[in-house]
Amino acid sequence: MSDGELILVAAALLAAGIAASLLASRIRLPGLLLFLAVGMAIGTDGTDWIDFRDYELARTIGVVALALILFEGGLVAGFEEIRPVLRPSLSLAVLGTLGTCLICGVAASWLFDFSTLEGLLLGAIISSTDGAAVFALLRESTLRRKLARTLEGEAGFNDPVAVLLVVGFIDWIDRPDYGALDMLGLFAQEMGIGAVVGAAVGWLAVSALRSTRLASPGLYPVATLSAAGLAFGGAASLHGSGFLAAYLAGLVLGSGRIPAKQTITVFHQGLAWVAQIAMFLALGLLVFPSDLGDVWLEGTGLALILVFVARPLPAIVSTAFVRFTTGERVVLGWAGLRGAVPVVLATFPVIEGVEHSTEFFNIVFFAVVISTLLQGTTVEWLARGLGVTTSEPALPRPLVETGTVRRLGAEIVEYPVGPDDAIVGQLVRELGLPRDALLSVIVRGEEALLPRGSTRIEAADRLHVMVREEVAEEMDDLLERWRSGPVGLPPRHRPPLRSGAAVFSTRPWTDSDGDAGFPKDVQGVPVAEQIRTRRDTRGALVQLVDGRFAVTGPLLAIGGPLQLQRYARRRLTTEKDAAARAWWQEVIGALAR
């Protein structure tokens, strides 16, 4: 096949995957089933367009794709969203996955007359939920936010657990002297190394992106892609869990204040879709319908045990000490979708030459199909019936970046106003925008409105807000109030000036004092409020917890408000630079209020 034909085939397969995704959304069927079907249709047992039997290549495609999907899942969520549900997510990922493995393992041993270890290996293969399937489900769901985030966190954390179980049981089968203690040691090693490497790479990536301005916004996704590769490859090279490292690196980056964040997020979302389509197509090529007849009955039986017993029971037990209602626990047990992860894991024993491994692969196919059909199509219906849905999307609507004004250090973001958002009916002047954010335009239907303070916000409006990087942290809280209320700026309490504290002093600002643009403390006294931020150079006007005010920058001035006003007026009369004069005028005005 020539290079041109190879590119044509690859593009045609991607187009077929996109078409399958569109069809799936119209007929309310999970897209992964259609992706698998496309792969089967063009494979050896179908039209025979592609003869594909390379399990090692399929595993490589699956591993790379899963790493990209997990990184994207962490990037979109961010650690701040996962932290409130970290305990139930980890409990489901570890205890729930282990419980599913044991129940399915015992059932498989009985149904297929496997040895206990072979049955447990099969149970381990189908024990993990699938990140791609769960993330796709949540994008279209209205589950309560706590439920959605718990499922999202579980999907990110349980893949490494399932991989370790599969690798451990393969070693146990191959080496009679291997045992449960060896598996426990492997688990501790892989999870520990993966966690350290993932967190470290994520932190380093955030620090590097914040301190470096790249020449083009298009380079930022390249940088984060390299971070994903460094996290996965670094952990795997040190015999740790690359999957856990990739997910944690994504979580850290998703929580960090990094430039061009939405450009990065959109890029990785597209890349995750490419990975998902490629993975399901490759795995579909490995499914030979002519081989399924021998295991269809027992495979269906095992899949039903998985759906109705092996997933719900461990999910209920592992969340017993978490504050979930009965309805929420039922949904957690029902929403554990299987997908590509079990199929990828099923290639591991095939490559290692484990007995019955080809049969494992066919059995897992039934588990994936039945889980997706039964659970994927009924989760939302069940959740509505149990009263655990809301009018809001399960995952928050993302801010869509429409442009990055790099020279201004600002980004223009688009906020879609939902019908139940708290800002519906509010005036623009009541939105509580900080000084470093500006509502530049409101798109209403097909019309662009230039907002005034008296303009009233309506449902389905799209608000275009220019936001400087300095107020990004404030914007997160503000947008949450726009959704849930209360709308407006929160009341600020400025500490009174302590007796004897207002001794005026000035000196040069040094590197040991920290960031002059965003000081956390001044001369050891914590900052209570940052009142103004300087634009022409690093500097700020802040109030300290002892009531004093400070102007940071090339020079530090600290004292009472009247003392600083007199100092600012003296600087104003001596400054020649227009930007510096504007800064001292702003300081004088702010201190006069």
C-alpha positions in Angstrom: 0.0 0.0 0.0 1.4 3.4 -1.0 1.8 6.3 1.4 -1.1 8.1 -0.3 -3.4 5.0 0.0 -2.4 4.6 3.6 -3.3 8.2 4.4 -6.5 7.8 2.5 -7.5 4.8 4.5 -6.6 6.4 7.8 -8.7 9.5 6.9 -11.6 7.4 5.8 -11.6 5.4 9.1 -11.6 8.7 11.1 -14.4 10.0 9.0 -16.3 6.7 9.5 -15.7 7.1 13.3 -17.1 10.7 13.2 -20.1 9.5 11.3 -20.7 6.7 13.8 -20.5 9.2 16.6 -23.1 11.5 14.9 -25.4 8.5 14.3 -25.0 7.3 17.9 -26.0 10.6 19.3 -29.2 10.6 17.1 -30.3 7.1 18.0 -29.2 7.5 21.7 -26.7 4.6 21.5 -23.2 4.8 23.0 -20.8 5.6 20.2 -18.2 3.0 21.2 -20.5 0.2 20.0 -20.7 1.7 16.5 -16.9 2.2 16.5 -16.4 -1.5 17.3 -19.0 -2.4 14.7 -17.1 -0.4 12.0 -13.9 -2.2 13.0 -15.6 -5.6 12.8 -17.2 -4.7 9.5 -14.0 -3.9 7.7 -12.0 -6.7 9.3 -11.2 -10.2 8.2 -14.5 -11.7 9.2 -16.4 -8.8 7.6 -15.6 -7.2 4.2 -12.0 -8.3 4.6 -10.7 -4.8 3.7 -8.1 -4.9 6.5 -6.5 -8.1 7.7 -5.4 -7.3 11.2 -4.3 -9.9 13.8 -1.5 -8.0 15.5 -2.3 -8.1 19.2 0.9 -6.3 20.2 0.2 -3.4 17.9 -3.4 -3.3 19.2 -2.2 -3.2 22.8 0.3 -0.4 21.9 -2.5 1.6 20.3 -4.7 1.0 23.3 -2.1 2.0 25.9 -1.2 5.2 24.1 -4.9 6.0 23.5 -5.8 5.3 27.2 -3.0 7.5 28.4 -4.2 10.4 26.2 -7.8 9.9 27.3 -6.9 9.8 31.0 -4.7 12.9 30.7 -7.6 14.7 29.0 -10.0 13.6 31.7 -7.8 14.9 34.4 -7.1 18.2 32.5 -10.8 18.9 32.0 -11.8 18.1 35.6 -8.9 19.6 37.6 -8.0 18.6 41.1 -10.3 21.2 42.7 -13.3 19.4 41.2 -12.2 15.9 42.2 -11.0 16.8 45.7 -14.5 16.9 47.3 -15.2 13.3 46.0 -11.7 12.0 46.4 -12.6 9.5 49.1 -15.5 7.8 47.3 -13.7 7.9 44.0 -10.6 6.1 45.4 -12.8 3.7 47.4 -14.7 2.7 44.2 -11.4 2.6 42.2 -9.7 0.3 44.6 -12.2 -1.6 46.7 -14.9 -1.6 44.1 -12.6 -2.8 41.3 -11.2 -5.5 43.6 -14.7 -6.6 44.6 -15.8 -6.8 40.9 -12.7 -8.8 40.1 -13.4 -11.4 42.8 -17.1 -11.8 42.0 -16.5 -12.1 38.3 -13.5 -14.3 38.8 -15.5 -16.9 40.8 -18.4 -16.7 38.3 -16.0 -17.2 35.4 -14.3 -20.2 37.0 -17.7 -21.8 37.4 -19.2 -20.9 34.0 -16.1 -21.7 31.8 -14.5 -24.4 34.0 -11.4 -22.3 34.4 -8.9 -22.7 37.2 -9.3 -20.2 40.1 -6.4 -18.1 38.9 -7.6 -18.1 35.3 -11.0 -17.0 36.5 -9.6 -14.2 38.6 -7.5 -13.1 35.6 -10.7 -12.8 33.6 -12.4 -11.0 36.5 -9.5 -8.6 36.6 -9.8 -7.9 32.9 -13.4 -6.8 33.1 -13.2 -5.2 36.6 -12.4 -1.7 35.4 -14.8 0.9 34.2 -13.8 2.8 31.0 -12.7 6.4 31.1 -13.8 7.1 27.5 -17.2 5.6 28.0 -17.8 7.3 31.4 -16.6 10.7 30.2 -18.8 10.4 27.1 -21.8 9.5 29.2 -21.3 12.4 31.6 -21.0 15.0 28.8 -24.6 14.2 27.9 -25.9 13.6 31.4 -27.7 15.8 34.1 -26.6 13.7 37.1 -26.0 15.5 40.3 -22.6 17.1 40.3 -21.3 15.0 43.2 -22.3 11.8 41.5 -20.8 12.8 38.2 -17.5 13.8 39.7 -17.4 10.6 41.7 -17.8 8.5 38.6 -15.3 10.7 36.7 -12.7 10.3 39.5 -13.3 6.5 39.7 -12.8 6.2 35.9 -9.5 8.0 36.2 -8.1 6.1 39.2 -9.4 2.5 38.5 -7.6 1.8 35.2 -4.2 1.6 37.0 -5.7 -0.8 39.6 -7.1 -3.1 36.9 -3.8 -3.1 35.0 -2.0 -4.1 38.1 -4.5 -6.9 38.8 -4.1 -8.2 35.3 -0.3 -8.1 35.3 -0.2 -9.6 38.8 -2.5 -12.6 37.9 -0.5 -13.3 34.7 2.7 -13.4 36.8 0.9 -15.7 39.3 -0.2 -18.1 36.6 3.3 -18.2 35.0 5.2 -18.4 38.3 4.0 -20.8 40.9 6.1 -19.1 43.6 4.2 -15.8 43.0 1.5 -14.9 45.5 -0.8 -12.3 47.0 2.0 -10.6 48.9 3.9 -10.1 45.7 0.9 -8.5 44.1 0.5 -6.2 47.1 4.1 -5.1 46.8 3.7 -4.6 43.0 0.5 -2.5 43.8 2.3 -0.3 46.3 5.3 0.2 44.0 3.4 1.0 40.9 0.9 3.3 42.6 3.5 5.1 44.7 5.9 5.8 41.8 3.0 6.7 39.4 1.6 9.2 42.0 4.9 10.9 42.7 5.9 11.1 39.0 2.5 12.3 37.8 2.3 15.0 40.5 5.9 16.2 39.9 5.5 16.4 36.2 2.2 18.3 36.5 3.7 20.8 39.0 6.8 21.3 36.8 4.7 21.8 33.7 2.4 24.4 35.5 5.5 26.3 36.8 7.2 26.2 33.3 4.1 27.4 31.5 3.4 30.2 33.9 7.0 31.5 33.8 7.5 31.2 30.0 5.7 33.0 27.2 5.8 30.9 24.1 6.0 32.5 20.6 2.6 31.1 19.5 -0.6 29.9 21.3 -0.3 26.7 19.2 2.8 25.7 21.1 1.0 25.4 24.4 -0.9 22.2 23.5 2.5 20.8 22.3 4.0 21.6 25.6 1.1 19.9 27.5 1.3 16.9 25.2 4.9 16.5 26.0 4.0 16.7 29.7 1.5 13.8 29.3 4.3 11.8 27.6 6.8 12.6 30.2 4.4 11.6 33.0 3.4 8.3 31.4 6.9 7.4 30.1 8.7 8.5 33.2 6.6 6.5 35.6 6.6 3.4 33.3 10.4 3.6 33.0 10.7 3.6 36.8 8.3 0.6 37.0 5.4 2.7 38.1 1.9 3.2 36.8 2.0 5.3 33.7 -1.8 5.5 33.6 -2.0 7.0 37.1 0.9 9.4 36.3 -0.8 10.7 33.2 -4.2 11.2 35.0 -2.5 13.0 37.9 -0.5 15.2 35.6 -3.7 16.2 33.8 -5.4 16.9 37.2 -2.5 19.2 38.3 -2.5 21.0 35.0 -6.3 21.3 35.0 -6.1 23.0 38.4 -3.2 25.3 37.5 -3.4 28.9 36.3 -1.8 28.4 32.9 -1.9 30.6 29.8 -4.1 29.5 26.8 -5.8 27.0 29.0 -8.9 26.6 26.8 -6.8 26.3 23.7 -5.0 23.5 25.5 -8.2 21.8 26.7 -9.9 21.9 23.3 -6.8 20.4 21.6 -6.6 17.5 24.1 -10.4 16.9 23.8 -9.9 16.5 20.0 -6.9 14.3 20.5 -8.8 12.2 23.0 -11.6 11.7 20.4 -9.0 10.6 17.8 -7.5 8.2 20.3 -10.9 6.8 21.2 -11.9 6.3 17.6 -8.5 4.7 16.7 -8.6 2.4 19.7 -12.1 1.1 19.2 -11.5 0.6 15.5 -8.3 -1.4 16.1 -10.0 -3.5 18.8 -13.0 -4.1 16.5 -10.6 -5.4 13.9 -9.4 -8.1 16.4 -13.0 -9.4 17.0 -13.8 -12.3 14.7 -17.6 -13.0 14.8 -17.0 -16.6 13.6 -15.2 -17.3 16.9 -18.0 -15.9 19.1 -20.4 -18.8 18.8 -18.5 -21.0 21.2 -18.7 -18.5 24.1 -21.8 -16.5 23.5 -24.1 -18.2 26.1 -21.6 -18.3 29.0 -20.2 -14.9 27.9 -23.7 -13.3 28.1 -24.2 -15.0 31.5 -21.0 -13.5 32.8 -21.8 -10.1 31.4 -25.2 -10.1 33.2 -23.6 -11.1 36.5 -21.2 -8.2 36.0 -24.0 -5.7 35.3 -26.5 -6.8 38.0 -24.2 -8.1 40.8 -20.5 -7.7 40.4 -20.6 -3.9 39.8 -23.6 -2.8 42.0 -22.7 -4.8 45.1 -19.1 -3.6 45.5 -20.1 -0.1 44.6 -22.7 0.0 47.4 -20.3 -1.6 49.9 -17.3 0.6 49.1 -19.4 3.8 49.5 -21.2 2.6 52.7 -19.5 5.3 54.8 -20.0 8.1 52.4 -23.0 10.4 52.5 -24.9 9.1 49.4 -28.6 8.5 49.3 -29.9 5.0 48.4 -30.8 6.3 44.9 -27.3 7.8 44.4 -25.7 4.4 45.4 -28.0 2.6 42.9 -26.9 4.9 40.1 -23.2 4.6 41.1 -23.6 0.8 40.8 -25.4 1.0 37.5 -23.2 3.7 35.8 -20.0 1.6 35.8 -19.7 1.3 32.0 -17.2 -1.0 30.4 -15.6 -0.1 27.2 -12.2 -0.2 25.6 -10.2 -0.7 28.8 -11.3 -4.4 29.3 -10.7 -5.1 25.6 -7.1 -3.6 25.8 -6.4 -5.6 29.0 -7.6 -8.7 27.2 -4.7 -8.4 24.8 -2.2 -8.8 27.7 -2.7 -12.5 28.3 -2.8 -13.2 24.6 0.6 -11.6 24.1 2.0 -13.5 27.2 0.7 -16.8 25.8 -1.6 -17.5 28.8 -3.9 -20.6 28.3 -7.4 -19.7 27.2 -6.3 -16.1 26.4 -8.1 -16.0 23.0 -11.2 -17.2 24.7 -10.8 -14.4 27.3 -10.8 -11.9 24.5 -14.1 -13.1 23.0 -15.7 -13.3 26.5 -14.7 -9.7 27.2 -16.2 -8.6 24.0 -19.6 -9.8 25.2 -19.1 -8.1 28.6 -18.4 -4.7 26.9 -21.3 -4.9 24.5 -23.9 -5.9 27.0 -22.7 -3.5 29.7 -22.8 -0.7 27.1 -26.2 -1.6 25.8 -27.9 -2.2 29.2 -26.2 0.5 31.3 -25.2 3.1 28.8 -28.7 3.5 27.4 -30.5 3.5 30.7 -28.4 5.4 33.2 -30.1 8.8 32.6 -33.5 7.2 32.6 -32.8 5.4 35.9 -31.3 8.6 37.5 -34.3 10.6 36.6 -36.6 8.0 38.0 -34.7 8.0 41.3 -34.6 11.8 41.4 -30.8 12.2 41.3 -30.7 14.5 38.3 -30.7 18.3 38.1 -31.4 20.9 35.4 -27.7 21.5 35.0 -25.2 19.4 33.0 -23.4 16.8 35.0 -20.1 18.4 34.0 -20.0 22.2 34.1 -20.2 24.0 30.9 -16.7 24.9 29.8 -15.6 28.5 29.1 -14.9 28.5 25.4 -11.8 30.5 24.6 -12.4 32.7 21.6 -9.0 34.3 21.5 -5.9 34.9 23.5 -4.7 38.5 23.7 -1.2 37.6 24.5 0.4 41.0 24.4 -2.2 42.3 26.9 -1.8 39.3 29.2 -5.6 38.6 28.9 -8.0 36.1 27.4 -11.4 36.5 25.9 -13.8 33.8 27.2 -17.4 33.0 26.3 -19.9 32.2 29.0 -23.2 30.6 27.9 -26.0 31.6 30.2 -28.2 28.6 31.1 -32.0 28.9 31.8 -31.5 28.3 35.5 -28.4 30.4 36.0 -28.6 32.9 38.9 -27.7 35.9 36.6 -30.8 35.5 34.4 -32.7 38.7 34.8 -29.8 40.6 36.4 -28.4 43.9 35.2 -24.8 44.0 33.8 -23.8 46.3 36.6 -25.0 43.7 39.2 -22.7 40.9 37.8 -19.9 41.7 40.2 -17.1 41.7 37.6 -13.7 42.5 39.1 -11.8 45.6 37.9 -9.6 43.5 35.6 -12.5 41.9 33.8 -14.7 43.5 31.2 -17.9 42.3 29.6 -17.2 43.4 26.0 -20.2 42.0 24.1 -23.4 40.0 24.6 -24.5 37.6 21.8 -28.3 37.3 21.8 -29.7 35.1 19.1 -28.2 36.5 15.9 -27.5 39.9 17.3 -24.4 41.3 19.0 -25.2 43.8 21.8 -22.8 46.3 23.3 -23.6 46.0 27.0 -24.4 48.9 29.3 -24.8 48.8 33.0 -28.6 48.8 32.5 -28.5 45.8 30.1 -30.5 42.9 31.5 -29.1 39.3 31.1 -31.4 36.7 29.4 -31.2 33.0 29.2 -29.3 31.7 26.2 -27.2 34.9 26.0 -23.5 34.3 25.4 -21.3 36.7 27.4 -17.9 37.6 26.0 -15.7 38.7 28.8 -12.1 39.9 28.6 -10.2 38.7 31.6 -6.7 39.5 32.7 -4.6 36.7 33.9 -4.3 38.4 37.3 -8.0 37.8 38.2 -8.3 34.3 36.9 -8.7 32.9 40.4 -11.5 35.4 41.2 -13.3 34.5 38.0 -13.8 30.9 39.1 -15.7 31.9 42.2 -17.6 34.6 40.2 -18.7 32.1 37.5 -20.0 29.7 40.2 -22.0 32.6 41.7 -23.3 33.4 38.2 -24.6 29.8 38.0 -25.8 29.3 41.6 -25.9 32.7 43.3 -25.6 35.0 45.0 -24.8 37.4 42.2 -22.6 40.4 42.8 -19.3 41.1 44.6 -19.0 39.5 48.0 -18.7 42.0 50.9 -15.1 42.8 51.7 -14.0 43.6 55.3 -10.9 45.6 55.5 -9.0 45.2 58.8 -8.7 48.3 60.9 -5.3 49.9 61.4 -3.7 48.6 64.6 -2.4 51.1 67.1 1.2 51.9 66.5 1.4 49.9 63.2 1.4 52.9 60.8 5.2 53.6 60.7 6.0 54.7 57.2 9.0 53.1 55.5 10.4 52.6 52.0 13.1 50.4 50.6 14.0 48.6 47.3 12.0 45.4 46.6 14.3 42.3 46.4 13.9 38.9 44.9 13.6 37.4 48.5 10.4 39.5 48.9 8.6 37.3 46.3 6.4 38.3 43.4 5.9 42.1 43.5 2.9 41.7 41.2 1.1 39.3 43.5 2.7 39.4 47.0 1.5 36.9 49.5 3.0 38.8 52.4 5.0 42.0 53.0 7.8 42.0 55.5 6.3 38.9 57.0 2.8 40.3 57.4 0.2 38.5 55.2 -1.7 40.3 52.5 -5.4 40.7 53.4 -6.5 42.2 50.0 -4.9 43.1 46.7 -6.6 46.4 45.8 -4.8 47.3 42.5 -2.3 45.6 40.1 0.3 47.6 38.2 0.5 47.1 34.5 3.7 48.7 33.2 5.9 46.7 35.6 5.4 44.1 38.4 3.7 45.9 41.3 0.6 46.2 43.4 -1.3 48.1 46.0 -2.3 45.8 48.9 -3.7 46.0 52.4 -2.1 43.9 55.1 -3.9 42.0 57.9 -2.6 44.6 60.5 -4.5 47.3 58.6 -1.5 48.9 56.9 -1.2 49.5 53.2 1.8 48.7 50.9 2.8 49.6 47.4 5.1 46.9 45.9 7.2 47.1 42.9 10.7 48.4 42.2 10.4 50.2 45.5 8.4 49.0 48.6 6.4 51.7 50.5 4.5 50.7 53.6 2.4 52.6 56.1 -1.0 54.1 56.8 -3.4 55.3 54.0 -2.6 59.0 54.4 1.1 58.4 54.5 1.0 56.4 51.3 -1.2 59.0 49.7 1.4 61.7 50.4 4.2 59.4 49.1 2.2 58.7 45.9 1.7 62.4 45.3 5.4 63.1 45.7 6.1 60.3 43.2 3.5 61.7 40.8 5.2 65.1 40.7 8.6 63.6 39.9 7.7 60.8 37.5 8.2 61.5 33.8 6.9 58.2 32.4 3.2 58.3 31.5 2.5 54.7 32.6 4.2 55.3 35.9 2.2 58.6 36.4 -1.0 56.7 35.6 -0.1 54.1 38.3 0.4 56.7 41.0 -2.8 58.4 40.1 -4.6 55.1 40.5 -3.0 54.5 43.9 -4.0 57.9 45.1 -7.6 57.4 44.0 -7.8 53.9 45.5 -6.5 55.1 48.9 -8.9 58.0 49.0 -11.9 55.7 49.0 
